[in-house]
């Protein structure tokens, strides 16, 4: 797990300042100088900041804001590309036009050298790749921001692929995360419109996500768990992994030879049953989500291979989603109540699954949900698209200052993506119809006598623990009251920005007073005709006027730079 330290404690080191300046230069280059100004970053990074050109190039200024933001993330490299990809799954955080643009982000970058590849093998396994594998292709099969993939064979002739972590990527990400945390902290202080979204919490969530993705031992465990939950299912093939040859920076797995799900014409030419593949794929994703609660979070066409006999194989298990049983049950209730047209239960279901970012108008929420149901409820099931319904639900929830849990956003993204892949294979695919049996199974499971008895037992134990601990808690509270140690804490939000503004105003006033005193003093010296003189004018008075002129010009520049005359 990446540890995000406060930038103020270490931010004056060269690597942080150099990288921070690089980030600011790119933001200015693509026309986001107004954001930098609003964050008051210049107070923290005065060094070299005034020398940065803040005007975007003319050809870039013609692009839309979403396009320019995508270009910013692409130019800033791996950490920001991953951040953009995360934000593209969060419609509660950014507008819809930004979502579509950020979803185009690609992390296809040049590969690292063969010498670095051999160095990783030496560090991780103590041997060169040629000593471990009879054949090893030093030219990578693919390269991305986190790592790259090479082909090899085992002693028994089995074809494998080896995923290697990019050298130095951990240090790059660590520095970027600390800078992002600092920027997020400034956003919470100065940008009222984002305070409810808790930017710092988003950065910490992002750090956890990157920590899991960069550690290949976690991906190995994901594949092993995924394989276990589909054991005995002949409709799916899970790549075999080799734990004895894998580490945190190196992952060895079976080289799967198949046809990408996006190559529809090739599949049709070779006699594959596209309708069956679409149905199987949808059923497999439904089983992952609603039965196991552990699902592939990015099932786009490039991560789905079709094997002989219409067998489906998922690839790239770095990003997985997890849903608790309670979340699965609550989401099932929400969808089934939506389909049944039960408006009151739908409102309750939405509030159960979301976090409130502000005051919620329950009546207004109910009215909007009713309008959403009217839009879809009376249409034939074959005309309904799960992705469109989910997107409309996300937009509605965001308007009412509500936010789904991150795991639910991943689930909705997975459902929308797999529906897109399915419709590409079979235009008649009805994802909602296929989801119903899995949802009914969850409801029936909840009514099982053994499950009811287990819940009653757990609830009883919780109340018993509460009553057991209540006397001690009350005694502690009374003791604190008796000793006068009970205190209430209030957190003031938005006052720090006011304090910074007041500091700036008082500094300028002090500066102006000193400037005025210098001018008056210099005038008195000249009038007193105090030596030494230059061309009959007292030199000290001239120096005073010169210093006053420089100070006045500096003050004027400072005021113009902050846009307030």
HELIX and SHEET records of a PDB file:
HELIX    1   1 UNK A    7  UNK A   10  1                                   4    
HELIX    2   2 UNK A   14  UNK A   29  1                                  16    
HELIX    3   3 UNK A   33  UNK A   38  1                                   6    
HELIX    4   4 UNK A   41  UNK A   43  5                                   3    
HELIX    5   5 UNK A   49  UNK A   51  5                                   3    
HELIX    6   6 UNK A   58  UNK A   61  1                                   4    
HELIX    7   7 UNK A   65  UNK A   76  1                                  12    
HELIX    8   8 UNK A   78  UNK A   87  1                                  10    
HELIX    9   9 UNK A   96  UNK A  102  1                                   7    
HELIX   10  10 UNK A  114  UNK A  125  1                                  12    
HELIX   11  11 UNK A  129  UNK A  132  1                                   4    
HELIX   12  12 UNK A  169  UNK A  190  1                                  22    
HELIX   13  13 UNK A  192  UNK A  195  1                                   4    
HELIX   14  14 UNK A  199  UNK A  214  1                                  16    
HELIX   15  15 UNK A  216  UNK A  229  1                                  14    
HELIX   16  16 UNK A  243  UNK A  245  5                                   3    
HELIX   17  17 UNK A  264  UNK A  269  1                                   6    
HELIX   18  18 UNK A  274  UNK A  286  1                                  13    
HELIX   19  19 UNK A  287  UNK A  292  3                                   6    
HELIX   20  20 UNK A  301  UNK A  303  5                                   3    
HELIX   21  21 UNK A  308  UNK A  310  5                                   3    
HELIX   22  22 UNK A  325  UNK A  340  1                                  16    
HELIX   23  23 UNK A  343  UNK A  353  1                                  11    
HELIX   24  24 UNK A  362  UNK A  376  1                                  15    
HELIX   25  25 UNK A  381  UNK A  383  5                                   3    
HELIX   26  26 UNK A  386  UNK A  399  1                                  14    
HELIX   27  27 UNK A  406  UNK A  425  1                                  20    
HELIX   28  28 UNK A  431  UNK A  446  1                                  16    
HELIX   29  29 UNK A  449  UNK A  482  1                                  34    
HELIX   30  30 UNK A  495  UNK A  528  1                                  34    
HELIX   31  31 UNK A  539  UNK A  561  1                                  23    
SHEET    1   A 3 UNK A 135  UNK A 136  0                                        
SHEET    2   A 3 UNK A 147  UNK A 153 -1                                        
SHEET    3   A 3 UNK A 142  UNK A 143 -1                                        
SHEET    1   B 4 UNK A 135  UNK A 136  0                                        
SHEET    2   B 4 UNK A 147  UNK A 153 -1                                        
SHEET    3   B 4 UNK A 159  UNK A 165 -1                                        
SHEET    4   B 4 UNK A 250  UNK A 254 -1                                        
SHEET    1   C 3 UNK A 259  UNK A 260  0                                        
SHEET    2   C 3 UNK A 304  UNK A 307 -1                                        
SHEET    3   C 3 UNK A 311  UNK A 314 -1                                        
SHEET    1   D 2 UNK A 294  UNK A 296  0                                        
SHEET    2   D 2 UNK A 320  UNK A 322 -1                                        
SHEET    1   E 2 UNK A 354  UNK A 356  0                                        
SHEET    2   E 2 UNK A 402  UNK A 404 -1                                        
SHEET    1   F 2 UNK A 533  UNK A 534  0                                        
SHEET    2   F 2 UNK A 537  UNK A 538 -1                                        
END                                                                             
